[in-house]
Amino acid sequence: MAKELYVGSISPKATEEDIKKLFSVVGRVTSIHLITDPETGQFKECGYVRMSSVEETKDAIETLDGALLINRVITVSEARPQQQKKKFGAGRGRFGRGGGKAGGARGKSGPESRPGKKGK
């Protein structure tokens, strides 16, 4: 088990200090990271709390899952490792089609590349 916890259903009124006070009941809090939308900066009502030991992490889950914080019942669980985001169509150009021109002859331009047309 890791030392990091996922905390969900956090009230928008809650501050990092409120969360730290609550989790300090079961042990020493080493860090808190509240999730915000990268574009709007709006709080997503969830975050991560890191405890100083695995034992304190277990105690926090057992004690604080379902606890009332401000005006909401929070969920507390073990944080899952962050998954690597897959790059869509990596190295293949836009929409995974490759970088060439659309249509018939690739790399050629002008009248000689169009069938049935004669150059001047």
C-alpha positions in Angstrom: 0.0 0.0 0.0 1.2 3.5 -0.8 1.2 6.5 1.4 -1.1 8.6 -0.9 -4.8 8.8 -0.5 -7.5 9.9 -3.0 -10.2 12.1 -1.4 -13.5 12.7 -3.2 -16.6 14.7 -2.7 -14.8 17.6 -1.1 -16.9 20.7 -0.4 -15.9 23.7 -2.5 -15.9 25.6 0.8 -13.1 23.4 2.2 -9.5 24.7 2.3 -6.2 22.8 2.3 -6.0 23.8 6.0 -9.4 22.2 6.7 -8.3 19.0 5.0 -4.9 19.0 6.9 -6.7 19.4 10.2 -9.0 16.5 9.5 -6.3 14.1 8.4 -3.9 15.2 11.2 -6.3 13.3 13.5 -4.8 10.0 12.2 -1.2 11.1 11.6 1.2 13.5 10.0 0.1 14.9 6.6 3.1 15.5 4.3 1.3 17.0 1.4 -2.1 17.9 -0.1 -2.9 18.4 -3.7 -6.3 19.7 -4.7 -7.4 19.1 -8.3 -8.4 22.1 -10.4 -9.4 22.3 -14.0 -6.4 23.4 -16.0 -8.4 25.7 -18.3 -10.8 27.4 -15.9 -9.0 26.9 -12.6 -12.2 25.6 -11.0 -11.8 23.2 -8.1 -12.9 19.7 -9.1 -13.9 18.8 -5.6 -11.3 16.1 -5.2 -7.6 15.8 -4.3 -4.7 13.8 -2.9 -3.4 13.6 0.6 0.0 12.1 1.4 0.6 10.7 4.9 4.0 10.0 6.5 3.5 6.3 6.8 1.6 3.4 5.3 0.1 2.6 8.7 -1.3 6.2 8.9 -2.7 5.8 5.4 -4.6 2.7 6.4 -5.9 4.4 9.6 -7.0 7.4 7.5 -9.1 5.1 5.2 -10.7 3.3 8.1 -11.4 6.4 10.1 -12.2 9.1 7.6 -13.9 7.4 4.7 -17.5 8.7 5.1 -16.5 11.5 7.5 -18.2 14.9 7.3 -16.0 17.8 6.2 -17.7 21.2 6.2 -21.0 20.2 4.6 -20.1 17.0 2.6 -19.5 13.4 3.4 -16.0 12.7 1.8 -14.7 9.4 0.4 -11.2 8.3 1.3 -9.4 5.5 -0.6 -5.9 4.5 -1.6 -4.7 6.5 -4.6 -4.0 4.5 -7.7 -0.8 5.1 -9.6 -1.2 7.6 -12.4 -1.5 5.9 -15.8 0.6 7.2 -18.7 -1.6 8.9 -21.3 -1.4 7.3 -24.7 -0.5 9.6 -27.5 -3.2 9.4 -30.1 -1.8 8.7 -33.6 1.8 9.4 -32.4 4.2 10.0 -35.2 1.6 9.5 -37.9 0.4 13.1 -38.6 -3.0 14.5 -38.0 -5.7 11.9 -37.4 -3.2 9.1 -37.9 -3.2 9.4 -41.7 0.4 10.2 -42.3 2.0 13.5 -43.3 1.6 13.3 -47.1 -0.8 15.2 -49.3 -4.3 13.8 -49.6 -5.2 12.2 -52.9 -3.4 10.6 -55.8 0.3 11.3 -56.5 2.4 12.0 -53.5 5.2 14.5 -53.5 4.4 15.8 -57.0 2.7 18.9 -57.9 1.7 20.7 -61.1 0.0 19.5 -64.3 2.3 16.4 -64.7 0.9 14.9 -61.5 -2.7 15.0 -62.7 -3.7 12.1 -65.1 -5.1 13.2 -68.4 -3.7 16.7 -68.1 -0.8 17.8 -70.2 1.8 20.4 -69.1 2.4 23.5 -71.2 
